[in-house]
């Protein structure tokens, strides 16, 4: 299982409190599992047609930005061992 921490607005959309646990060893597998378990999340973190990450969503694990890494690469061992969570973070923009 992979521990996932969602930002507040996605937790509300998915109707969950705190961490979510899903099966998955890569970013793509985790996102797939989240969308299956919580259909309201479909299209919120990645484009449903292209599968590309949404511009204002970032993925982190073990203090490492995984947003631009290959989504089929294995997550860090600490995440796979449930020692660290996989974080979905809403990016901020403004001027």
TORFI-18591 format. One record per residue (C-alpha): residue number from 1; residue in three letters; y, x, z. Coordinates in nm, 4 decimals. Example, Ala and Ser with C-alpha at 12.3 -4.5 7.8 and 13.67 -1.06 7.14 Angstrom:
<tises>
<tise resi="1" resn="ala" py="-0.4500" px="1.2300" pz="0.7800"/>
<tise resi="2" resn="ser" py="-0.1060" px="1.3670" pz="0.7140"/>
</tises>
This chain:
<tises>
<tise resi="1" resn="unk" py="0.0000" px="0.0000" pz="0.0000"/>
<tise resi="2" resn="unk" py="0.3585" px="0.1036" pz="-0.0586"/>
<tise resi="3" resn="unk" py="0.6377" px="0.0096" pz="0.1795"/>
<tise resi="4" resn="unk" py="0.9416" px="-0.1186" pz="-0.0111"/>
<tise resi="5" resn="unk" py="1.2923" px="-0.1716" pz="0.1266"/>
<tise resi="6" resn="unk" py="1.5022" px="-0.4090" pz="-0.0817"/>
<tise resi="7" resn="unk" py="1.8785" px="-0.4585" pz="-0.0600"/>
<tise resi="8" resn="unk" py="2.0003" px="-0.7694" pz="0.1217"/>
<tise resi="9" resn="unk" py="2.0633" px="-0.9813" pz="-0.1886"/>
<tise resi="10" resn="unk" py="1.7144" px="-0.9140" pz="-0.3298"/>
<tise resi="11" resn="unk" py="1.5510" px="-0.9848" pz="0.0083"/>
<tise resi="12" resn="unk" py="1.7311" px="-1.3217" pz="0.0092"/>
<tise resi="13" resn="unk" py="1.6217" px="-1.3938" pz="-0.3469"/>
<tise resi="14" resn="unk" py="1.2601" px="-1.3056" pz="-0.2629"/>
<tise resi="15" resn="unk" py="1.2847" px="-1.4904" pz="0.0708"/>
<tise resi="16" resn="unk" py="1.1573" px="-1.1960" pz="0.2762"/>
<tise resi="17" resn="unk" py="1.2754" px="-1.0247" pz="0.5928"/>
<tise resi="18" resn="unk" py="1.2494" px="-0.6489" pz="0.6302"/>
<tise resi="19" resn="unk" py="1.0082" px="-0.4346" pz="0.4344"/>
<tise resi="20" resn="unk" py="0.7716" px="-0.5607" pz="0.1683"/>
<tise resi="21" resn="unk" py="0.4279" px="-0.4043" pz="0.1152"/>
<tise resi="22" resn="unk" py="0.2772" px="-0.3953" pz="-0.2320"/>
<tise resi="23" resn="unk" py="0.0066" px="-0.2042" pz="-0.4164"/>
<tise resi="24" resn="unk" py="0.1345" px="0.0685" pz="-0.6439"/>
<tise resi="25" resn="unk" py="0.1489" px="0.4421" pz="-0.6818"/>
<tise resi="26" resn="unk" py="0.4258" px="0.4703" pz="-0.9408"/>
<tise resi="27" resn="unk" py="0.7714" px="0.3127" pz="-0.9773"/>
<tise resi="28" resn="unk" py="0.6412" px="0.0910" pz="-1.2598"/>
<tise resi="29" resn="unk" py="0.3409" px="-0.0264" pz="-1.0552"/>
<tise resi="30" resn="unk" py="0.5581" px="-0.1033" pz="-0.7527"/>
<tise resi="31" resn="unk" py="0.8056" px="-0.3025" pz="-0.9634"/>
<tise resi="32" resn="unk" py="0.5203" px="-0.4871" pz="-1.1359"/>
<tise resi="33" resn="unk" py="0.3666" px="-0.5775" pz="-0.7994"/>
<tise resi="34" resn="unk" py="0.7022" px="-0.6901" pz="-0.6575"/>
<tise resi="35" resn="unk" py="0.7632" px="-0.9168" pz="-0.9564"/>
<tise resi="36" resn="unk" py="0.4143" px="-1.0683" pz="-0.9299"/>
<tise resi="37" resn="unk" py="0.4401" px="-1.1245" pz="-0.5541"/>
<tise resi="38" resn="unk" py="0.8008" px="-1.2483" pz="-0.5756"/>
<tise resi="39" resn="unk" py="0.8668" px="-1.4031" pz="-0.9205"/>
<tise resi="40" resn="unk" py="1.2345" px="-1.4614" pz="-0.8327"/>
<tise resi="41" resn="unk" py="1.2814" px="-1.0831" pz="-0.8604"/>
<tise resi="42" resn="unk" py="1.1860" px="-1.0725" pz="-1.2302"/>
<tise resi="43" resn="unk" py="1.4726" px="-0.9287" pz="-1.4302"/>
<tise resi="44" resn="unk" py="1.6755" px="-0.8236" pz="-1.1266"/>
<tise resi="45" resn="unk" py="1.5745" px="-0.4562" pz="-1.1128"/>
<tise resi="46" resn="unk" py="1.4837" px="-0.3956" pz="-1.4770"/>
<tise resi="47" resn="unk" py="1.5362" px="-0.5645" pz="-1.8095"/>
<tise resi="48" resn="unk" py="1.2416" px="-0.8000" pz="-1.8729"/>
<tise resi="49" resn="unk" py="1.2344" px="-0.7178" pz="-2.2448"/>
<tise resi="50" resn="unk" py="1.2786" px="-0.3393" pz="-2.2489"/>
<tise resi="51" resn="unk" py="1.1518" px="-0.2604" pz="-1.8982"/>
<tise resi="52" resn="unk" py="1.4490" px="-0.0278" pz="-1.8438"/>
<tise resi="53" resn="unk" py="1.6132" px="-0.0052" pz="-1.5039"/>
<tise resi="54" resn="unk" py="1.9252" px="-0.2175" pz="-1.4600"/>
<tise resi="55" resn="unk" py="2.2449" px="-0.0095" pz="-1.4578"/>
<tise resi="56" resn="unk" py="2.3436" px="-0.0859" pz="-1.0997"/>
<tise resi="57" resn="unk" py="2.0009" px="-0.0476" pz="-0.9406"/>
<tise resi="58" resn="unk" py="1.8706" px="0.2851" pz="-0.8107"/>
<tise resi="59" resn="unk" py="1.5310" px="0.3901" pz="-0.6721"/>
<tise resi="60" resn="unk" py="1.4916" px="0.6445" pz="-0.3920"/>
<tise resi="61" resn="unk" py="1.2062" px="0.7939" pz="-0.1916"/>
<tise resi="62" resn="unk" py="1.2049" px="1.0861" pz="0.0514"/>
<tise resi="63" resn="unk" py="1.5795" px="1.1418" pz="-0.0059"/>
<tise resi="64" resn="unk" py="1.5124" px="1.1888" pz="-0.3787"/>
<tise resi="65" resn="unk" py="1.6664" px="0.9795" pz="-0.6562"/>
<tise resi="66" resn="unk" py="1.3781" px="0.8502" pz="-0.8684"/>
<tise resi="67" resn="unk" py="1.5994" px="0.6353" pz="-1.0907"/>
<tise resi="68" resn="unk" py="1.5822" px="0.8693" pz="-1.3895"/>
<tise resi="69" resn="unk" py="1.2305" px="1.0047" pz="-1.3328"/>
<tise resi="70" resn="unk" py="0.9458" px="0.8769" pz="-1.5460"/>
<tise resi="71" resn="unk" py="0.8395" px="0.5419" pz="-1.4068"/>
<tise resi="72" resn="unk" py="0.4744" px="0.6343" pz="-1.4571"/>
<tise resi="73" resn="unk" py="0.4915" px="0.9502" pz="-1.2443"/>
<tise resi="74" resn="unk" py="0.3207" px="0.9296" pz="-0.9032"/>
<tise resi="75" resn="unk" py="0.5414" px="0.8510" pz="-0.6057"/>
<tise resi="76" resn="unk" py="0.5796" px="1.1254" pz="-0.3406"/>
<tise resi="77" resn="unk" py="0.2788" px="1.1702" pz="-0.1106"/>
<tise resi="78" resn="unk" py="0.4785" px="1.0536" pz="0.1944"/>
<tise resi="79" resn="unk" py="0.5376" px="0.7187" pz="0.0228"/>
<tise resi="80" resn="unk" py="0.1745" px="0.6833" pz="-0.0832"/>
<tise resi="81" resn="unk" py="0.0677" px="0.7593" pz="0.2757"/>
<tise resi="82" resn="unk" py="0.3133" px="0.4923" pz="0.4048"/>
<tise resi="83" resn="unk" py="0.5093" px="0.7510" pz="0.6046"/>
<tise resi="84" resn="unk" py="0.8252" px="0.6873" pz="0.4004"/>
<tise resi="85" resn="unk" py="0.9439" px="0.3729" pz="0.2187"/>
<tise resi="86" resn="unk" py="1.0354" px="0.3284" pz="-0.1460"/>
<tise resi="87" resn="unk" py="1.4010" px="0.2189" pz="-0.1509"/>
<tise resi="88" resn="unk" py="1.5661" px="-0.0109" pz="-0.4020"/>
<tise resi="89" resn="unk" py="1.9425" px="0.0349" pz="-0.3730"/>
<tise resi="90" resn="unk" py="2.2231" px="-0.1552" pz="-0.5380"/>
<tise resi="91" resn="unk" py="2.4704" px="0.0978" pz="-0.6807"/>
<tise resi="92" resn="unk" py="2.8428" px="0.0552" pz="-0.6176"/>
<tise resi="93" resn="unk" py="3.1123" px="0.0771" pz="-0.8797"/>
<tise resi="94" resn="unk" py="3.4818" px="0.0228" pz="-0.8755"/>
<tise resi="95" resn="unk" py="3.8125" px="0.1833" pz="-0.9119"/>
</tises>
